[in-house]
Amino acid sequence: MNDKFYITTPIYYPSRKFTLGNCYTTVICDAVARFNRKQGKDVFFLTGTDEHGQKIALSAKEKGVSEIEYLDEMIADAKALWASLGISYDKFIRTTDSYHEKAVQKIFKKLYDKGFIYKSEYEGLYCTPCESFWTESQLVDGKCPDCGRAVAPQKEEAYFFKLSAFTDKLLKLYKENPEFLQPQTRVNEMVNNFLKPGLSDLCVTRTSVKWGIPVDFDSKHTIYVWIDALTNYITALGYGSDDQSLFEKFWPANVHVIGKEIVRFHAIIWPAMLMALDIPLPKKVFGHGWLLFGGDKLSKSKTNGAKECIDPRVLVPLYSADAIRYILLREIPFGSDGNYTTEIFLNRFNSDLSNNFGNLVSRTLSMVKKYFGSVIPEIKELKENDDIALQKDVLDEVKNTFAFMENYDVSKSLMSIFNIFTLANTYIQKVEPWAVAKDEAKNNRLAVIMRNLLEAIRIGSTLLQSFLPECSNKVLTALGLDPSANFENLDNFNGLETGKILGETGILFPRLDIAKEIEKLSSLAE
């Protein structure tokens, strides 16, 4: 087993206006990182912020502060949000970090010296909020295809990266490494929309934008977003510094997890730059779908007409970080878009978190307390078909969970885990422990039932730690287990210590009055 695992989110534009959609990539990466840590792997999870460019400078000027003062306040807010969601990143990179800026200058010079960067003149239609140039054919109704805002013509001297030289190499990459970009629909988009028509060289500096990293051998030029932003994945590991030990240890990345709107940058521009630098490519780029409301992306740059609260800073204190993590991880299928409404969230909260999981834990612990004084009963030989079926089906779902996580299909992994809780609830209805408890002669049978339920909860909660860490840790603690332990005893129903006294979890997810919650959240929506 490869014991090193490197996972990254894209770096984000600093903003206080985060929505649930903006949080998805970071939450999915956190779940994958946690899952790999639980397997005993040495994990490095990177996230951060993209802090250069014209819109940062303009925003700071509007507030009457320096760019760094403006950014420091934004980054503090972003880190507080990630903390509230339980994001367990190993490093938070800022593109204004001095080590990053120095490394970017070295990378730019290396590409220039190797003949992959040249000076020319650029003319195009520029969207300031997105910091992107577009051609007329790429515009939608004459506006930026990403954010829908107006674009303006700009012409200036610039340095270009010879992206066109990598068309055939990238086509070969996709053909020979079909797992490099997932899902397959993203490959089709890149090949048909960009590679087959032929790539154009890429503008990589600006003279009209001063807030950024200067080209050290031509100071009137500022390095444009691509070389600055994309190289964070290697500069964060020390590439281009005096200490490259982390780079040598963790690169190439196991996976870059990104939204589908920036697949082109990560699946075309980034591998082309790495090829030019003679650096190995990441093992995988995964372009996930969006969380949609009313058919539109839940984005800070677009507003929706309905009164829906999609602000995680409001939702987390009301419903818990685990509940918000659950809806994000559960509602976006592998490679596709997912839908969000307040009603969908609240119904999931009640049906999945409160009823299926929370109620299972509560009534099982209550029954063990009532019938065995909260003492974990001794394991007995299985004699009933229902017992055998439960154990087999639960262990099958464990295998499914691992198989789905190998492919970064977090939604299906989470569904497999909750299938374990469904199996346990169904088992309760079949074996009716309350009826068995009325017959003292069946005390051994009751012990088997309780032990089976406790073991199913143990296995499901252990797997759930990577996704919903707060509630699952409470359950494991109540079972007398160490929540910090790595995965163990997931292939058997013999992971609990006989005779140990169980603790309590409290109400994990209180059942909600959906009508009242919808009214409350509507009043809190912007």
HELIX and SHEET records of a PDB file:
HELIX    1   1 LEU A   20  LYS A   38  1                                  19    
HELIX    2   2 GLN A   54  LYS A   63  1                                  10    
HELIX    3   3 GLU A   67  SER A   84  1                                  18    
HELIX    4   4 SER A   98  ASP A  113  1                                  16    
HELIX    5   5 GLU A  136  GLN A  138  5                                   3    
HELIX    6   6 LEU A  163  PHE A  166  5                                   4    
HELIX    7   7 THR A  167  GLU A  176  1                                  10    
HELIX    8   8 GLN A  184  MET A  190  1                                   7    
HELIX    9   9 VAL A  191  LEU A  195  3                                   5    
HELIX   10  10 VAL A  225  LEU A  230  1                                   6    
HELIX   11  11 ASN A  232  THR A  235  1                                   4    
HELIX   12  12 SER A  245  PHE A  250  1                                   6    
HELIX   13  13 LYS A  260  ILE A  262  5                                   3    
HELIX   14  14 VAL A  263  ARG A  264  1                                   2    
HELIX   15  15 PHE A  265  ILE A  269  3                                   5    
HELIX   16  16 TRP A  270  LEU A  277  1                                   8    
HELIX   17  17 PRO A  312  TYR A  319  1                                   8    
HELIX   18  18 ALA A  321  GLU A  331  1                                  11    
HELIX   19  19 THR A  342  ARG A  348  1                                   7    
HELIX   20  20 PHE A  349  ASN A  359  3                                  11    
HELIX   21  21 LEU A  360  PHE A  372  1                                  13    
HELIX   22  22 ASN A  385  GLU A  406  1                                  22    
HELIX   23  23 VAL A  410  VAL A  431  1                                  22    
HELIX   24  24 PRO A  433  VAL A  436  1                                   4    
HELIX   25  25 GLU A  440  LYS A  442  5                                   3    
HELIX   26  26 ASN A  443  LEU A  464  1                                  22    
HELIX   27  27 PRO A  469  ALA A  478  1                                  10    
HELIX   28  28 ILE A  514  LEU A  524  1                                  11    
SHEET    1   A 6 LYS A  91  ARG A  94  0                                        
SHEET    2   A 6 ASP A  42  THR A  49  1                                        
SHEET    3   A 6 LYS A   4  THR A   8  1                                        
SHEET    4   A 6 VAL A 255  GLY A 259  1                                        
SHEET    5   A 6 VAL A 285  HIS A 288  1                                        
SHEET    6   A 6 LEU A 181  GLN A 182  1                                        
SHEET    1   B 4 SER A 132  TRP A 134  0                                        
SHEET    2   B 4 ILE A 117  CYS A 127 -1                                        
SHEET    3   B 4 ALA A 152  PHE A 161 -1                                        
SHEET    4   B 4 LEU A 202  CYS A 203 -1                                        
SHEET    1   C 3 THR A 205  ARG A 206  0                                        
SHEET    2   C 3 ASP A 218  ILE A 223 -1                                        
SHEET    3   C 3 ILE A 213  VAL A 215 -1                                        
SHEET    1   D 3 ASP A 296  LYS A 297  0                                        
SHEET    2   D 3 LEU A 291  PHE A 293 -1                                        
SHEET    3   D 3 GLY A 338  ASN A 339  1                                        
END                                                                             
